[in-house]
């Protein structure tokens, strides 16, 4: 049996068993869970980077968004609060929609 040692979506063990296989899981402690969310976020960001179609890219963005929802829940922050902070930061620094690419800053 392949060894994965990674965070997976909550229903993956059920899906594995429905396919006639067995798996070994453990439930992570909160601190470990948060660290694994960070690792998974990096994994999903790399998969987004490597996506070759819009469909693949959107699937990876969905996974990233799900991780964001889980992480803010662990930090006891609502999605509305996150959006408020995002909006404040956007108002102060702007977003990323214009594609501005900083090349150099001279003193």
Biopython code that builds the backbone (N, CA, C, O; Angstrom):
import numpy as np
from Bio.PDB.StructureBuilder import StructureBuilder

atoms = [
    (1, "UNK", "N", (0.848, -1.182, 0.000)),
    (1, "UNK", "CA", (0.000, 0.000, 0.000)),
    (1, "UNK", "C", (0.894, 1.246, 0.000)),
    (1, "UNK", "O", (1.835, 1.324, 0.789)),
    (2, "UNK", "N", (0.615, 2.213, -0.868)),
    (2, "UNK", "CA", (1.401, 3.451, -0.872)),
    (2, "UNK", "C", (1.253, 4.205, 0.452)),
    (2, "UNK", "O", (0.190, 4.175, 1.071)),
    (3, "UNK", "N", (2.311, 4.873, 0.877)),
    (3, "UNK", "CA", (2.287, 5.690, 2.080)),
    (3, "UNK", "C", (2.219, 7.150, 1.647)),
    (3, "UNK", "O", (3.039, 7.603, 0.848)),
    (4, "UNK", "N", (1.247, 7.883, 2.170)),
    (4, "UNK", "CA", (1.031, 9.269, 1.763)),
    (4, "UNK", "C", (1.496, 10.276, 2.802)),
    (4, "UNK", "O", (2.145, 11.263, 2.453)),
    (5, "UNK", "N", (1.178, 10.049, 4.074)),
    (5, "UNK", "CA", (1.544, 10.980, 5.138)),
    (5, "UNK", "C", (1.230, 12.425, 4.765)),
    (5, "UNK", "O", (2.117, 13.278, 4.764)),
    (6, "UNK", "N", (-0.041, 12.697, 4.448)),
    (6, "UNK", "CA", (-0.437, 14.059, 4.111)),
    (6, "UNK", "C", (-1.889, 14.291, 4.491)),
    (6, "UNK", "O", (-2.677, 13.356, 4.630)),
    (7, "UNK", "N", (-2.218, 15.566, 4.656)),
    (7, "UNK", "CA", (-3.582, 15.977, 4.945)),
    (7, "UNK", "C", (-4.446, 15.746, 3.714)),
    (7, "UNK", "O", (-4.061, 16.096, 2.599)),
    (8, "UNK", "N", (-5.615, 15.155, 3.927)),
    (8, "UNK", "CA", (-6.557, 14.931, 2.832)),
    (8, "UNK", "C", (-7.926, 15.458, 3.244)),
    (8, "UNK", "O", (-8.180, 15.709, 4.422)),
    (9, "UNK", "N", (-8.791, 15.620, 2.269)),
    (9, "UNK", "CA", (-10.166, 16.049, 2.556)),
    (9, "UNK", "C", (-10.862, 15.019, 3.451)),
    (9, "UNK", "O", (-10.534, 13.833, 3.422)),
    (10, "UNK", "N", (-11.815, 15.486, 4.235)),
    (10, "UNK", "CA", (-12.459, 14.679, 5.271)),
    (10, "UNK", "C", (-13.105, 13.389, 4.772)),
    (10, "UNK", "O", (-13.140, 12.400, 5.504)),
    (11, "UNK", "N", (-13.612, 13.380, 3.551)),
    (11, "UNK", "CA", (-14.331, 12.202, 3.059)),
    (11, "UNK", "C", (-13.456, 11.235, 2.258)),
    (11, "UNK", "O", (-13.948, 10.215, 1.775)),
    (12, "UNK", "N", (-12.177, 11.542, 2.115)),
    (12, "UNK", "CA", (-11.296, 10.672, 1.329)),
    (12, "UNK", "C", (-11.219, 9.245, 1.887)),
    (12, "UNK", "O", (-11.258, 8.298, 1.101)),
    (13, "UNK", "N", (-11.111, 9.047, 3.212)),
    (13, "UNK", "CA", (-11.106, 7.657, 3.706)),
    (13, "UNK", "C", (-12.364, 6.882, 3.306)),
    (13, "UNK", "O", (-12.287, 5.696, 2.984)),
    (14, "UNK", "N", (-13.509, 7.544, 3.326)),
    (14, "UNK", "CA", (-14.768, 6.919, 2.925)),
    (14, "UNK", "C", (-14.723, 6.550, 1.442)),
    (14, "UNK", "O", (-15.151, 5.460, 1.062)),
    (15, "UNK", "N", (-14.218, 7.435, 0.618)),
    (15, "UNK", "CA", (-14.111, 7.177, -0.822)),
    (15, "UNK", "C", (-13.184, 5.983, -1.067)),
    (15, "UNK", "O", (-13.479, 5.126, -1.900)),
    (16, "UNK", "N", (-12.081, 5.932, -0.351)),
    (16, "UNK", "CA", (-11.134, 4.812, -0.496)),
    (16, "UNK", "C", (-11.824, 3.498, -0.159)),
    (16, "UNK", "O", (-11.701, 2.518, -0.894)),
    (17, "UNK", "N", (-12.554, 3.481, 0.962)),
    (17, "UNK", "CA", (-13.233, 2.254, 1.387)),
    (17, "UNK", "C", (-14.350, 1.862, 0.429)),
    (17, "UNK", "O", (-14.591, 0.675, 0.207)),
    (18, "UNK", "N", (-15.038, 2.858, -0.141)),
    (18, "UNK", "CA", (-16.087, 2.556, -1.121)),
    (18, "UNK", "C", (-15.510, 1.926, -2.384)),
    (18, "UNK", "O", (-16.220, 1.253, -3.131)),
    (19, "UNK", "N", (-14.227, 2.145, -2.616)),
    (19, "UNK", "CA", (-13.542, 1.538, -3.757)),
    (19, "UNK", "C", (-12.896, 0.206, -3.400)),
    (19, "UNK", "O", (-12.061, -0.307, -4.145)),
    (20, "UNK", "N", (-13.291, -0.356, -2.248)),
    (20, "UNK", "CA", (-12.841, -1.687, -1.870)),
    (20, "UNK", "C", (-11.444, -1.745, -1.282)),
    (20, "UNK", "O", (-10.862, -2.826, -1.189)),
    (21, "UNK", "N", (-10.901, -0.619, -0.887)),
    (21, "UNK", "CA", (-9.566, -0.586, -0.298)),
    (21, "UNK", "C", (-9.683, -0.200, 1.171)),
    (21, "UNK", "O", (-10.735, 0.254, 1.622)),
    (22, "UNK", "N", (-8.617, -0.380, 1.896)),
    (22, "UNK", "CA", (-8.579, 0.060, 3.285)),
    (22, "UNK", "C", (-7.465, 1.089, 3.436)),
    (22, "UNK", "O", (-6.526, 1.128, 2.641)),
    (23, "UNK", "N", (-7.584, 1.912, 4.455)),
    (23, "UNK", "CA", (-6.555, 2.913, 4.699)),
    (23, "UNK", "C", (-6.364, 3.101, 6.197)),
    (23, "UNK", "O", (-7.254, 2.807, 6.995)),
    (24, "UNK", "N", (-5.224, 3.579, 6.548)),
    (24, "UNK", "CA", (-4.909, 3.898, 7.938)),
    (24, "UNK", "C", (-4.856, 5.415, 8.038)),
    (24, "UNK", "O", (-4.168, 6.076, 7.261)),
    (25, "UNK", "N", (-5.589, 5.958, 9.003)),
    (25, "UNK", "CA", (-5.628, 7.406, 9.203)),
    (25, "UNK", "C", (-5.357, 7.715, 10.664)),
    (25, "UNK", "O", (-5.377, 6.827, 11.516)),
    (26, "UNK", "N", (-5.107, 8.968, 10.939)),
    (26, "UNK", "CA", (-5.111, 9.470, 12.311)),
    (26, "UNK", "C", (-5.623, 10.899, 12.270)),
    (26, "UNK", "O", (-5.478, 11.591, 11.262)),
    (27, "UNK", "N", (-6.216, 11.334, 13.356)),
    (27, "UNK", "CA", (-6.739, 12.696, 13.450)),
    (27, "UNK", "C", (-5.670, 13.558, 14.099)),
    (27, "UNK", "O", (-5.165, 13.234, 15.174)),
    (28, "UNK", "N", (-5.331, 14.654, 13.440)),
    (28, "UNK", "CA", (-4.251, 15.520, 13.898)),
    (28, "UNK", "C", (-4.682, 16.395, 15.067)),
    (28, "UNK", "O", (-5.844, 16.788, 15.165)),
    (29, "UNK", "N", (-3.744, 16.693, 15.944)),
    (29, "UNK", "CA", (-3.950, 17.676, 17.002)),
    (29, "UNK", "C", (-4.006, 19.053, 16.338)),
    (29, "UNK", "O", (-3.531, 19.213, 15.214)),
    (30, "UNK", "N", (-4.577, 20.042, 17.013)),
    (30, "UNK", "CA", (-4.810, 21.343, 16.398)),
    (30, "UNK", "C", (-3.530, 21.989, 15.859)),
    (30, "UNK", "O", (-3.526, 22.473, 14.727)),
    (31, "UNK", "N", (-2.460, 22.009, 16.631)),
    (31, "UNK", "CA", (-1.228, 22.634, 16.171)),
    (31, "UNK", "C", (-0.654, 21.930, 14.957)),
    (31, "UNK", "O", (-0.201, 22.568, 14.006)),
    (32, "UNK", "N", (-0.678, 20.607, 15.000)),
    (32, "UNK", "CA", (-0.192, 19.805, 13.882)),
    (32, "UNK", "C", (-1.098, 19.983, 12.660)),
    (32, "UNK", "O", (-0.629, 20.023, 11.523)),
    (33, "UNK", "N", (-2.385, 20.087, 12.917)),
    (33, "UNK", "CA", (-3.361, 20.292, 11.842)),
    (33, "UNK", "C", (-3.064, 21.595, 11.106)),
    (33, "UNK", "O", (-3.066, 21.635, 9.875)),
    (34, "UNK", "N", (-2.812, 22.652, 11.860)),
    (34, "UNK", "CA", (-2.520, 23.949, 11.259)),
    (34, "UNK", "C", (-1.233, 23.892, 10.430)),
    (34, "UNK", "O", (-1.169, 24.469, 9.344)),
    (35, "UNK", "N", (-0.219, 23.204, 10.933)),
    (35, "UNK", "CA", (1.026, 23.059, 10.177)),
    (35, "UNK", "C", (0.792, 22.286, 8.879)),
    (35, "UNK", "O", (1.353, 22.632, 7.839)),
    (36, "UNK", "N", (-0.026, 21.250, 8.938)),
    (36, "UNK", "CA", (-0.315, 20.463, 7.744)),
    (36, "UNK", "C", (-1.176, 21.249, 6.748)),
    (36, "UNK", "O", (-1.084, 21.028, 5.541)),
    (37, "UNK", "N", (-2.005, 22.156, 7.248)),
    (37, "UNK", "CA", (-2.758, 23.031, 6.345)),
    (37, "UNK", "C", (-1.786, 23.901, 5.558)),
    (37, "UNK", "O", (-1.961, 24.105, 4.356)),
    (38, "UNK", "N", (-0.773, 24.407, 6.227)),
    (38, "UNK", "CA", (0.234, 25.238, 5.561)),
    (38, "UNK", "C", (0.984, 24.439, 4.496)),
    (38, "UNK", "O", (1.234, 24.933, 3.396)),
    (39, "UNK", "N", (1.338, 23.200, 4.835)),
    (39, "UNK", "CA", (2.017, 22.324, 3.874)),
    (39, "UNK", "C", (1.110, 22.048, 2.683)),
    (39, "UNK", "O", (1.543, 22.107, 1.532)),
    (40, "UNK", "N", (-0.152, 21.747, 2.970)),
    (40, "UNK", "CA", (-1.117, 21.452, 1.909)),
    (40, "UNK", "C", (-1.355, 22.682, 1.034)),
    (40, "UNK", "O", (-1.536, 22.558, -0.177)),
    (41, "UNK", "N", (-1.355, 23.859, 1.641)),
    (41, "UNK", "CA", (-1.529, 25.100, 0.884)),
    (41, "UNK", "C", (-0.386, 25.250, -0.124)),
    (41, "UNK", "O", (-0.618, 25.648, -1.266)),
    (42, "UNK", "N", (0.826, 24.939, 0.284)),
    (42, "UNK", "CA", (1.962, 24.999, -0.637)),
    (42, "UNK", "C", (1.792, 23.988, -1.765)),
    (42, "UNK", "O", (2.050, 24.296, -2.929)),
    (43, "UNK", "N", (1.359, 22.785, -1.416)),
    (43, "UNK", "CA", (1.145, 21.741, -2.422)),
    (43, "UNK", "C", (0.113, 22.193, -3.451)),
    (43, "UNK", "O", (0.321, 22.049, -4.656)),
    (44, "UNK", "N", (-0.989, 22.736, -2.970)),
    (44, "UNK", "CA", (-2.050, 23.173, -3.879)),
    (44, "UNK", "C", (-1.607, 24.375, -4.709)),
    (44, "UNK", "O", (-1.984, 24.490, -5.876)),
    (45, "UNK", "N", (-0.814, 25.271, -4.125)),
    (45, "UNK", "CA", (-0.308, 26.417, -4.882)),
    (45, "UNK", "C", (0.610, 25.948, -6.009)),
    (45, "UNK", "O", (0.562, 26.490, -7.113)),
    (46, "UNK", "N", (1.446, 24.945, -5.738)),
    (46, "UNK", "CA", (2.307, 24.402, -6.791)),
    (46, "UNK", "C", (1.486, 23.732, -7.879)),
    (46, "UNK", "O", (1.806, 23.855, -9.062)),
    (47, "UNK", "N", (0.434, 23.026, -7.492)),
    (47, "UNK", "CA", (-0.442, 22.397, -8.481)),
    (47, "UNK", "C", (-1.161, 23.460, -9.313)),
    (47, "UNK", "O", (-1.381, 23.268, -10.509)),
    (48, "UNK", "N", (-1.527, 24.577, -8.684)),
    (48, "UNK", "CA", (-2.123, 25.697, -9.423)),
    (48, "UNK", "C", (-1.115, 26.253, -10.426)),
    (48, "UNK", "O", (-1.463, 26.547, -11.569)),
    (49, "UNK", "N", (0.116, 26.390, -9.993)),
    (49, "UNK", "CA", (1.179, 26.885, -10.863)),
    (49, "UNK", "C", (1.372, 25.973, -12.069)),
    (49, "UNK", "O", (1.628, 26.447, -13.176)),
    (50, "UNK", "N", (1.252, 24.676, -11.858)),
    (50, "UNK", "CA", (1.488, 23.689, -12.916)),
    (50, "UNK", "C", (0.252, 23.382, -13.751)),
    (50, "UNK", "O", (0.344, 22.644, -14.732)),
    (51, "UNK", "N", (-0.896, 23.927, -13.385)),
    (51, "UNK", "CA", (-2.138, 23.649, -14.118)),
    (51, "UNK", "C", (-1.994, 24.104, -15.568)),
    (51, "UNK", "O", (-1.471, 25.182, -15.848)),
    (52, "UNK", "N", (-2.469, 23.261, -16.479)),
    (52, "UNK", "CA", (-2.342, 23.574, -17.908)),
    (52, "UNK", "C", (-3.659, 23.965, -18.554)),
    (52, "UNK", "O", (-3.693, 24.322, -19.731)),
    (53, "UNK", "N", (-4.741, 23.902, -17.795)),
    (53, "UNK", "CA", (-6.035, 24.307, -18.336)),
    (53, "UNK", "C", (-6.780, 25.132, -17.292)),
    (53, "UNK", "O", (-6.467, 25.081, -16.103)),
    (54, "UNK", "N", (-7.757, 25.880, -17.748)),
    (54, "UNK", "CA", (-8.577, 26.673, -16.831)),
    (54, "UNK", "C", (-9.281, 25.770, -15.827)),
    (54, "UNK", "O", (-9.383, 26.106, -14.648)),
    (55, "UNK", "N", (-9.766, 24.622, -16.295)),
    (55, "UNK", "CA", (-10.476, 23.688, -15.409)),
    (55, "UNK", "C", (-9.557, 23.212, -14.286)),
    (55, "UNK", "O", (-9.951, 23.207, -13.119)),
    (56, "UNK", "N", (-8.333, 22.813, -14.635)),
    (56, "UNK", "CA", (-7.375, 22.373, -13.615)),
    (56, "UNK", "C", (-7.055, 23.505, -12.644)),
    (56, "UNK", "O", (-7.003, 23.292, -11.433)),
    (57, "UNK", "N", (-6.841, 24.702, -13.173)),
    (57, "UNK", "CA", (-6.513, 25.849, -12.331)),
    (57, "UNK", "C", (-7.630, 26.141, -11.337)),
    (57, "UNK", "O", (-7.372, 26.392, -10.160)),
    (58, "UNK", "N", (-8.869, 26.108, -11.812)),
    (58, "UNK", "CA", (-10.015, 26.372, -10.935)),
    (58, "UNK", "C", (-10.126, 25.294, -9.863)),
    (58, "UNK", "O", (-10.428, 25.603, -8.710)),
    (59, "UNK", "N", (-9.888, 24.039, -10.222)),
    (59, "UNK", "CA", (-9.919, 22.946, -9.234)),
    (59, "UNK", "C", (-8.894, 23.194, -8.122)),
    (59, "UNK", "O", (-9.185, 22.963, -6.949)),
    (60, "UNK", "N", (-7.718, 23.655, -8.482)),
    (60, "UNK", "CA", (-6.690, 23.935, -7.477)),
    (60, "UNK", "C", (-7.073, 25.142, -6.636)),
    (60, "UNK", "O", (-6.828, 25.158, -5.430)),
    (61, "UNK", "N", (-7.672, 26.154, -7.258)),
    (61, "UNK", "CA", (-8.148, 27.313, -6.500)),
    (61, "UNK", "C", (-9.228, 26.916, -5.502)),
    (61, "UNK", "O", (-9.283, 27.453, -4.396)),
    (62, "UNK", "N", (-10.083, 25.982, -5.891)),
    (62, "UNK", "CA", (-11.124, 25.474, -4.977)),
    (62, "UNK", "C", (-10.472, 24.830, -3.763)),
    (62, "UNK", "O", (-10.904, 25.054, -2.632)),
    (63, "UNK", "N", (-9.430, 24.029, -3.994)),
    (63, "UNK", "CA", (-8.729, 23.397, -2.871)),
    (63, "UNK", "C", (-8.077, 24.441, -1.973)),
    (63, "UNK", "O", (-8.124, 24.324, -0.748)),
    (64, "UNK", "N", (-7.475, 25.454, -2.571)),
    (64, "UNK", "CA", (-6.862, 26.526, -1.792)),
    (64, "UNK", "C", (-7.910, 27.256, -0.964)),
    (64, "UNK", "O", (-7.687, 27.550, 0.210)),
    (65, "UNK", "N", (-9.053, 27.546, -1.579)),
    (65, "UNK", "CA", (-10.128, 28.233, -0.861)),
    (65, "UNK", "C", (-10.645, 27.391, 0.306)),
    (65, "UNK", "O", (-10.931, 27.922, 1.379)),
    (66, "UNK", "N", (-10.763, 26.094, 0.099)),
    (66, "UNK", "CA", (-11.200, 25.213, 1.190)),
    (66, "UNK", "C", (-10.198, 25.239, 2.337)),
    (66, "UNK", "O", (-10.587, 25.241, 3.505)),
    (67, "UNK", "N", (-8.917, 25.258, 2.008)),
    (67, "UNK", "CA", (-7.887, 25.355, 3.044)),
    (67, "UNK", "C", (-7.970, 26.695, 3.776)),
    (67, "UNK", "O", (-7.773, 26.750, 4.990)),
    (68, "UNK", "N", (-8.259, 27.765, 3.052)),
    (68, "UNK", "CA", (-8.414, 29.076, 3.681)),
    (68, "UNK", "C", (-9.585, 29.039, 4.659)),
    (68, "UNK", "O", (-9.473, 29.529, 5.783)),
    (69, "UNK", "N", (-10.701, 28.461, 4.238)),
    (69, "UNK", "CA", (-11.859, 28.358, 5.126)),
    (69, "UNK", "C", (-11.511, 27.586, 6.400)),
    (69, "UNK", "O", (-11.904, 27.983, 7.497)),
    (70, "UNK", "N", (-10.781, 26.498, 6.255)),
    (70, "UNK", "CA", (-10.395, 25.700, 7.419)),
    (70, "UNK", "C", (-9.439, 26.472, 8.312)),
    (70, "UNK", "O", (-9.589, 26.465, 9.534)),
    (71, "UNK", "N", (-8.459, 27.137, 7.715)),
    (71, "UNK", "CA", (-7.459, 27.873, 8.498)),
    (71, "UNK", "C", (-8.096, 29.020, 9.289)),
    (71, "UNK", "O", (-7.791, 29.199, 10.468)),
    (72, "UNK", "N", (-8.967, 29.786, 8.660)),
    (72, "UNK", "CA", (-9.560, 30.907, 9.392)),
    (72, "UNK", "C", (-10.446, 30.410, 10.526)),
    (72, "UNK", "O", (-10.559, 31.061, 11.565)),
    (73, "UNK", "N", (-11.071, 29.257, 10.326)),
    (73, "UNK", "CA", (-11.868, 28.658, 11.399)),
    (73, "UNK", "C", (-10.962, 28.326, 12.582)),
    (73, "UNK", "O", (-11.340, 28.532, 13.736)),
    (74, "UNK", "N", (-9.763, 27.811, 12.292)),
    (74, "UNK", "CA", (-8.824, 27.471, 13.354)),
    (74, "UNK", "C", (-8.292, 28.719, 14.060)),
    (74, "UNK", "O", (-7.959, 28.671, 15.244)),
    (75, "UNK", "N", (-8.216, 29.827, 13.339)),
    (75, "UNK", "CA", (-7.785, 31.094, 13.933)),
    (75, "UNK", "C", (-8.960, 31.864, 14.535)),
    (75, "UNK", "O", (-8.797, 32.988, 15.008)),
    (76, "UNK", "N", (-10.146, 31.249, 14.514)),
    (76, "UNK", "CA", (-11.361, 31.841, 15.071)),
    (76, "UNK", "C", (-11.699, 33.176, 14.395)),
    (76, "UNK", "O", (-12.045, 34.158, 15.052)),
    (77, "UNK", "N", (-11.589, 33.177, 13.063)),
    (77, "UNK", "CA", (-11.904, 34.346, 12.254)),
    (77, "UNK", "C", (-12.997, 33.935, 11.272)),
    (77, "UNK", "O", (-12.899, 32.882, 10.641)),
    (78, "UNK", "N", (-14.024, 34.747, 11.141)),
    (78, "UNK", "CA", (-15.090, 34.425, 10.193)),
    (78, "UNK", "C", (-14.652, 34.821, 8.785)),
    (78, "UNK", "O", (-13.720, 35.605, 8.606)),
    (79, "UNK", "N", (-15.340, 34.265, 7.791)),
    (79, "UNK", "CA", (-15.035, 34.642, 6.411)),
    (79, "UNK", "C", (-15.332, 36.120, 6.187)),
    (79, "UNK", "O", (-14.644, 36.793, 5.419)),
    (80, "UNK", "N", (-16.357, 36.613, 6.861)),
    (80, "UNK", "CA", (-16.703, 38.030, 6.749)),
    (80, "UNK", "C", (-15.575, 38.904, 7.300)),
    (80, "UNK", "O", (-15.242, 39.937, 6.717)),
    (81, "UNK", "N", (-14.989, 38.487, 8.422)),
    (81, "UNK", "CA", (-13.870, 39.231, 8.985)),
    (81, "UNK", "C", (-12.667, 39.186, 8.035)),
    (81, "UNK", "O", (-11.978, 40.187, 7.842)),
    (82, "UNK", "N", (-12.430, 38.027, 7.455)),
    (82, "UNK", "CA", (-11.333, 37.888, 6.499)),
    (82, "UNK", "C", (-11.544, 38.820, 5.310)),
    (82, "UNK", "O", (-10.613, 39.488, 4.860)),
    (83, "UNK", "N", (-12.766, 38.856, 4.812)),
    (83, "UNK", "CA", (-13.092, 39.738, 3.692)),
    (83, "UNK", "C", (-12.914, 41.206, 4.074)),
    (83, "UNK", "O", (-12.461, 42.009, 3.258)),
    (84, "UNK", "N", (-13.265, 41.557, 5.301)),
    (84, "UNK", "CA", (-13.096, 42.932, 5.765)),
    (84, "UNK", "C", (-11.613, 43.294, 5.792)),
    (84, "UNK", "O", (-11.236, 44.382, 5.355)),
    (85, "UNK", "N", (-10.781, 42.409, 6.293)),
    (85, "UNK", "CA", (-9.336, 42.645, 6.328)),
    (85, "UNK", "C", (-8.780, 42.710, 4.915)),
    (85, "UNK", "O", (-7.930, 43.550, 4.620)),
    (86, "UNK", "N", (-9.256, 41.821, 4.032)),
    (86, "UNK", "CA", (-8.821, 41.832, 2.638)),
    (86, "UNK", "C", (-9.162, 43.163, 1.977)),
    (86, "UNK", "O", (-8.337, 43.743, 1.270)),
    (87, "UNK", "N", (-10.368, 43.637, 2.209)),
    (87, "UNK", "CA", (-10.809, 44.903, 1.626)),
    (87, "UNK", "C", (-9.972, 46.070, 2.142)),
    (87, "UNK", "O", (-9.579, 46.943, 1.369)),
    (88, "UNK", "N", (-9.697, 46.087, 3.451)),
    (88, "UNK", "CA", (-8.863, 47.149, 4.020)),
    (88, "UNK", "C", (-7.474, 47.141, 3.378)),
    (88, "UNK", "O", (-6.946, 48.191, 3.011)),
    (89, "UNK", "N", (-6.893, 45.957, 3.249)),
    (89, "UNK", "CA", (-5.562, 45.848, 2.656)),
    (89, "UNK", "C", (-5.588, 46.264, 1.188)),
    (89, "UNK", "O", (-4.662, 46.916, 0.705)),
    (90, "UNK", "N", (-6.644, 45.889, 0.490)),
    (90, "UNK", "CA", (-6.781, 46.279, -0.919)),
    (90, "UNK", "C", (-6.906, 47.792, -1.044)),
    (90, "UNK", "O", (-6.316, 48.394, -1.942)),
    (91, "UNK", "N", (-7.672, 48.409, -0.148)),
    (91, "UNK", "CA", (-7.824, 49.859, -0.175)),
    (91, "UNK", "C", (-6.504, 50.571, 0.113)),
    (91, "UNK", "O", (-6.243, 51.641, -0.437)),
    (92, "UNK", "N", (-5.681, 49.988, 0.962)),
    (92, "UNK", "CA", (-4.399, 50.597, 1.328)),
    (92, "UNK", "C", (-3.315, 50.348, 0.276)),
    (92, "UNK", "O", (-2.542, 51.251, -0.048)),
    (93, "UNK", "N", (-3.259, 49.122, -0.256)),
    (93, "UNK", "CA", (-2.145, 48.730, -1.134)),
    (93, "UNK", "C", (-2.575, 48.355, -2.539)),
    (93, "UNK", "O", (-1.732, 48.161, -3.416)),
    (94, "UNK", "N", (-3.867, 48.252, -2.762)),
    (94, "UNK", "CA", (-4.371, 47.812, -4.051)),
    (94, "UNK", "C", (-4.480, 46.299, -4.108)),
    (94, "UNK", "O", (-4.111, 45.592, -3.170)),
    (95, "UNK", "N", (-4.997, 45.822, -5.232)),
    (95, "UNK", "CA", (-5.115, 44.384, -5.452)),
    (95, "UNK", "C", (-4.002, 43.910, -6.368)),
    (95, "UNK", "O", (-2.909, 44.475, -6.384)),
    (96, "UNK", "N", (-4.289, 42.879, -7.121)),
    (96, "UNK", "CA", (-3.314, 42.339, -8.067)),
    (96, "UNK", "C", (-3.863, 42.330, -9.493)),
    (96, "UNK", "O", (-3.260, 41.726, -10.381)),
    (97, "UNK", "N", (-4.992, 42.989, -9.721)),
    (97, "UNK", "CA", (-5.692, 42.880, -11.000)),
    (97, "UNK", "C", (-5.019, 43.615, -12.150)),
    (97, "UNK", "O", (-5.261, 43.274, -13.308)),
    (98, "UNK", "N", (-4.182, 44.612, -11.874)),
    (98, "UNK", "CA", (-3.553, 45.387, -12.943)),
    (98, "UNK", "C", (-2.281, 44.741, -13.485)),
    (98, "UNK", "O", (-1.747, 45.188, -14.500)),
    (99, "UNK", "N", (-1.800, 43.713, -12.834)),
    (99, "UNK", "CA", (-0.607, 43.021, -13.322)),
    (99, "UNK", "C", (0.668, 43.829, -13.186)),
    (99, "UNK", "O", (1.570, 43.705, -14.015)),
    (100, "UNK", "N", (0.757, 44.642, -12.169)),
    (100, "UNK", "CA", (1.955, 45.457, -11.970)),
    (100, "UNK", "C", (3.088, 44.567, -11.460)),
    (100, "UNK", "O", (2.942, 43.839, -10.478)),
    (101, "UNK", "N", (4.228, 44.651, -12.165)),
    (101, "UNK", "CA", (5.390, 43.804, -11.887)),
    (101, "UNK", "C", (6.553, 44.714, -11.512)),
    (101, "UNK", "O", (7.100, 45.411, -12.367)),
    (102, "UNK", "N", (6.934, 44.710, -10.233)),
    (102, "UNK", "CA", (8.002, 45.588, -9.745)),
    (102, "UNK", "C", (9.355, 45.033, -10.158)),
    (102, "UNK", "O", (9.707, 43.909, -9.800)),
    (103, "UNK", "N", (10.099, 45.809, -10.899)),
    (103, "UNK", "CA", (11.404, 45.373, -11.403)),
    (103, "UNK", "C", (12.517, 45.824, -10.466)),
    (103, "UNK", "O", (13.403, 45.038, -10.130)),
    (104, "UNK", "N", (12.478, 47.064, -10.048)),
    (104, "UNK", "CA", (13.597, 47.602, -9.267)),
    (104, "UNK", "C", (13.152, 48.829, -8.510)),
    (104, "UNK", "O", (12.252, 49.543, -8.951)),
    (105, "UNK", "N", (13.771, 49.080, -7.378)),
    (105, "UNK", "CA", (13.574, 50.308, -6.618)),
    (105, "UNK", "C", (14.952, 50.915, -6.402)),
    (105, "UNK", "O", (15.840, 50.260, -5.856)),
    (106, "UNK", "N", (15.135, 52.153, -6.823)),
    (106, "UNK", "CA", (16.420, 52.825, -6.685)),
    (106, "UNK", "C", (16.379, 53.775, -5.477)),
    (106, "UNK", "O", (15.377, 54.444, -5.222)),
    (107, "UNK", "N", (17.468, 53.808, -4.769)),
    (107, "UNK", "CA", (17.593, 54.711, -3.608)),
    (107, "UNK", "C", (17.992, 56.081, -4.064)),
    (107, "UNK", "O", (18.149, 56.984, -3.242)),
]
sb = StructureBuilder()
sb.init_structure("model")
sb.init_model(0)
sb.init_chain("A")
sb.init_seg("    ")
for serial, (resi, resn, name, xyz) in enumerate(atoms, 1):
    if name == "N":
        sb.init_residue(resn, " ", resi, " ")
    sb.init_atom(name, np.array(xyz, "f"), 0.0, 1.0, " ", f" {name:<3s}", serial, name[0])
structure = sb.get_structure()
